[in-house]
Amino acid sequence: MNDLFTWTALGSLTGASAATLLTTNVIGGLIGASADKARKWIALGIALALSYLTAAFATDAGAEKWIIAFFNGLVIFSAALGINQLPPGNRQATPIQLAQGTEPRFIRSWA
């Protein structure tokens, strides 16, 4: 059990973002292709739920913990989906983009 999720790990950025990504992918996989457009919203909901759950267990914080929990949820969401990386045009191509020939290029032709 030492290598699996713990309550302490879920309270960290790494654990919460991993749990968000994992849960979103499992739910999306179970629902199927029709859930692809909803995955971002599912991830946001899970990230905010984990953040507010962590805030609920914080006993040494005041009322501002609920405001901070909202922003922490956005950080978890950003880390889980990788939207805090390079702009979309500079991200690495996915296998689907490579197969379709629509991968973003670092150097573009001027023609």
N, C-alpha and C positions, 0 to 999 in steps of 0.2 A: 504493500500500500504506500510505500514511501515515494514511489515514482509516479503515482497518479495525482489527480487534483486533490488539494486540501483546501480548507476554508481560508487558510492564510494565503495560499497561492492564488485563489480566486479574488482575493482582495488586492492583489498586485496588478500593475499594468500588464505585465507579460501574461499572467494567468488569466486575467479577465479578457484580454484580446484573443488569446488562444481559445478560450471557451466560447467566445462570441463567434469566431470564425468556424470552429468545429460544429457548434450547434446550428448555425445558419446553413452550412453545407449539408449536414445530415437532414435537416428539415427540407431543404431544397431538393435533395436527392430522393427523399420519400415522396414528396409531392410531384416531382417530375419537372419537365420543361416548362410547364405553365407557371411555376413559381420563380422562374429566372428574373422576371421584372420586379418581384416582390422581395428578393433577397436583401437588397439594401435596406428596405424598411424593416424586415425581420431582424437584421443585424443591428440596426439602430435601436429597436425595441429591447433586444437582449442586452445591448451595451448599457442602455439607460437603466434597465432593471437590475443588472449586476451592480452598477454604480450606486443606485438608491438603496439596494440591499446592504452594501458595504457601509453606506452612511447611517443606516438604521442601527447597525451594530457599533458604531463609533460613539462611545459614551463620553469622551473627553472633549467633544466639540459642541459648539453652540448651535443656534438656529441657522447660522450661515452655512452649515454643512449641507443643507438641501440645495442651495444655490451652487455650491462648489460641486456637489454630486452631479448636477446637470452638465457642467463643463467637463468633469471627469468622464462622464458617459460619452461625450463627443470625442474626447481623446481616445478612449477605448475603441470607439467606432472607427476613428481614423487609423489607429494602429492595426486593427483587425483587417480592414479593407485595403490598407496601403495607400490611402489617398493623401498621405502626408509625404509622399515621395515626389519624384520629378513631375512636371506637367504631363498630361496624358499623351501628348505627341512624342515625348521623349522616353516613355516607358518601354521596357522590353516587350517584344512581340510575344503574344501567347501562341501556343501550338495551333490554334484555330486560325489566327491571323497568318501564320506562316503557311498553312495549307491553302488558304484562300489567296495568298499573294498580296495581302493588304497590310503587311507589317509596316510600322513606322520606320522611317529611315533617318539616320543621323545627317547624312549628306544627300541633299536633293538636287536633282537636275534643274538647271535654269531654263531649259527648253520647254 
